[in-house]
């Protein structure tokens, strides 16, 4: 059957996976979160991409994300098709695609902390590796596969393997007269029709030609002049025997290899920006005035983001320059990565592929009419070019759509705002900031004369500054149809008298995202549905830089805080200023406030003023930077915090100050987070603490300590039970609000700078310091039990975070079936093993409630279950029983013989009953002799209701041998009351006991005396329990009352 054939391998695969997971130490994993994957990485390293044609229909491009590879299909619009697993032990240094295989070199043996190797992947899976020579102590920086050879270029040597057997063939060593001249700065390349020949570019400007089959140096090409510098790049041209060679001082030559003559020499680079990548167009078009001639060459450098196109006809000339195809590197260091790492024309296609160090992969096409020597963008896959600084999950909209579970907003130091889809990578996109290239042309940035100023042609200066805070509400988002037509972008001034048609925005919706920016006095709005910049740029009321921003839950208002302490509210639909906190007073109100302050000179008047109104209108402004603003879910309150250590509660409509919490000078408040469902707000302070305040009572209900260093970010969980905080000590801590326990601590390799919890609770997003990607963690509490036992931070060890390939991570399904032995062990440790926590507490038993309730009503149950009549033989016997021979049926025989059988078995039953009675009475008498009835009570607990009833009936009074079982039983129950244990069982047993033996007890003075003692103990415990229950009920009512 097909099922049986498929079930076998599937079970094996799961078993092997479980064995691998079990090797992970218990201390090296989080109790709550499981690593899932890293999003936002496309080409973040300097390793160039590699391409391969897939038949005659499409191409596949492979990029490096650090320790794994990602393969994109060009036909599907750079759709991600493969991610390699397993990850390489160390960072990948070179890649090469050949047919269906991809070779990846990793590691650097020159560094004693790492080793190196070459792995072979096919369709994302590792299928083999290359054996490296034991004396190789240099990193491999380039791999070529041609013919029957695999060639790898190291710093000063070349390794050769056979393609068929993957065995190491030989090593080629370059020689030099001076130390360092033999370094292969230009890498290696091949030429068509040159069998077994490779070309190696050196630091001294020489290009050596080697025969890999014989291992001999055949020829050396000298530079055109001694001042050309080192070879930086080489590339074969479509014309046979012609090769392009670029040098570090700027010259680029086209040399004929057969004649060793230079045909063309141009100055394509500069000393500070040499050409590092060369590509030739192979479709026979693109040159000349009309673009119908052959001979197009493209050059690029990693020192800028520009790509230059050359017409090699008639000595070579510049056809055009594609400005800022990729971000240029910043001048103040490596904050924003940039530069072009590789360019390549696709074979026979008018398409050029470019990758940059700005974490992007792009394709450009030459199809404009009339002819243009500069291509247009075709496809792009990219991410942040600089570290991520802020994260925010989209909330659910008014329809209840799960946008918060799917979309993640992130802002980075590269001045971009991205929306990441956690379900489909192809849907992730950057929110547009307008036509930047059109602005650049208007400002002259893309003009030809800018070349004289060096590699400063950047488009980033036209973008908004770095995003520091994100606020969002989708209740007024109109989707893709919001405000149709052409709208202005980020208007910084708005005339209130100018007519504005609010009907269109009222029907279609308006902006739903607001961002604050670094060192800028304006906050900017965005359309999430249209993925573009909005209409408004709101300025702070005092003109100071923005410090924080928030939105009301209705999506209509944006509240902006400044570094000088001002708080202003704007309407997102009209773009008008609506309120200031504190409110701006009219002249009449200002005079009234002054008069009131003058009247407060009198002591009696001052006391009355404090009772009637503590805060005067127009007063209460923060004196330092506002670090957090919250608008409650009903638009009644605006809560703000500041570095001055004060938390202020403002009335939303009037702007007046209602209440203030002052923590100064103990601490300064650095941020706040709000959980609407529980009406709680948390504040992070510069003393390393997180304080939680109930908005209803305006009292501090929790304080969490333990963060070492600055608290970079923190957030509530979706249900408000946890607070997750990331501090500068590289630890993510999770506190449980109900118990105040630290229930998890995750130690990462680098400090976490931003956190976000999805509104459905499935994901935790985290951004690490200096990293371009966003790590996604799964919440294991959705499918498994998470203990809330207090843990110590000393047990928190470094945890491996999510990876781009998802290796080692767990999706929701995988983590749900994870081995839970560790969690079970933790529960066993945390569960109390004592029978009774305290002698002052009344402890109930663990006996099921149905058992002692059945004992109380056993007579009624027996009466109800008693048969109404004796069983009768069936009127018609079944067809398979003999009925015609006159022999009685087996059923009838069984019925007739039943009384005799029961009579015969009565002696056995009676014997077993006697044995049970003897065990019951012997344990009871042993307890009376020792004064400890614990064994007797445990034995009675284990009896079923019918057996317990029978044992209680069989208790005998004083028989003259100094053994009164009724007295012993009353003493046993009295001792249980004294010990304050098994309270409900004691009541049930005594009820049944009195019902059975009440007549005997009345006639005995000894039994009545024991029963009075039991009644006294019972009354004392009953009164004590009533008092405790009443006290607890009063405390709970007090805490639940809104008046307190």
NORNORKA-V78477 format. One line per field, one symbol per residue. phi: phi as a letter, one per 20 degrees, with the letter a starting at -180 (. if undefined). burial: 1 if it has 9 or more other ideal C-beta (glycine too) atoms within 8 Angstrom, else 0. A space follows every 50 residues. Layout:
phi: ???
burial: ???
This chain:
phi: .ffffefffffffffffffffffffffdbefdddfdaddndcbedefffc cbfdmddbcddccddpdbdcdddffemlefdccfbefffcffdbcbdble dcecebnbffefebcbacdddblndfdrbdfeffefccfedbcccbldcd dcddfcbcdcceffdmefdacddedbfdfnfefefemcbccfmefmdcdc edfenecedddffemdeebceeffbfefnffdacafefffmdcecdcfep fccddeffelceeccceeccfebffdbcbdedemcoenfdmddeodcdcb ceebdecddddefmnnbeeaceflfcffffeepdfdfaneeacbeffmce cddcccfembcccccebfcfgcfdfdfdcbcbbfebgfdbcaffffefen feffeddcebdcfemccdddeedbffefbeffdnffffffffenfeffff gfenfdfdeffeeffgedbccbbefdfemfeflfnecfdlfecbffeffc feffffednbfccccdcflbeddcdbeffelbfeedceeffemeffdbbb cfffnddcddddfeoeccdceffemefdbcdffeefgfffffffffffff ffffffffffffbfdegndoffecffdaccdffdldccdccbffnddddd fffeneedbbdddeefbdedrbccdffeldcdcecfendcddceffelcf dbcdcpfdnfefabbeffemedcdcdcfemdddcdeffemeedabdedfc fedbcbdffeneccdbdefmdeededdeefffcbfdfdffdeffefdfdf efcfemfnecffffffdffdffffffffffffdefbfbfededeeefgff ffffffdfffffffefffbffdfffcfffeefcdenefffffffffefff ffffeffffffffffffffffffffffffencdfffffffffefgfffff fffefdffdndmcdffffffffffffffflclfffffffffffffecfff fffdfffffffffffffffffffffffffffffffffffefffe
burial: 00000000000000000100100000011111111111111111101111 11110001111111111111111100010101111011111111111100 11111111100001011111110101000101000101111111100011 11110111111110010100010101000011111111111000011111 11111111111100100000101000011111111110000111111111 11111110000101000110001111111110101110001011011111 11111111111110010011111111111100000111111111110001 11111111111111110000011011011111111111111111111000 00111111111111111111110000010110110110111000110001 00001011110111111111111111110001100000111000000000 00001001111111111001111111111111111111011001111111 11111011111110111111111010101111101000110010010011 00001100100000101110010011111111001011111111111111 11001110011011001111111110001111111001111111100100 01010010001111111101011111110111111110001111111101 11111111101111111100111111111110010110101010010010 11111110110100100100011011100000000100000110101000 11111101001000000000000000000010000000101110100000 00000000000010011011101111110000101110111010101111 11011011000001111111111111100111111101111111001001 10010111011011001100100110000000000000000000
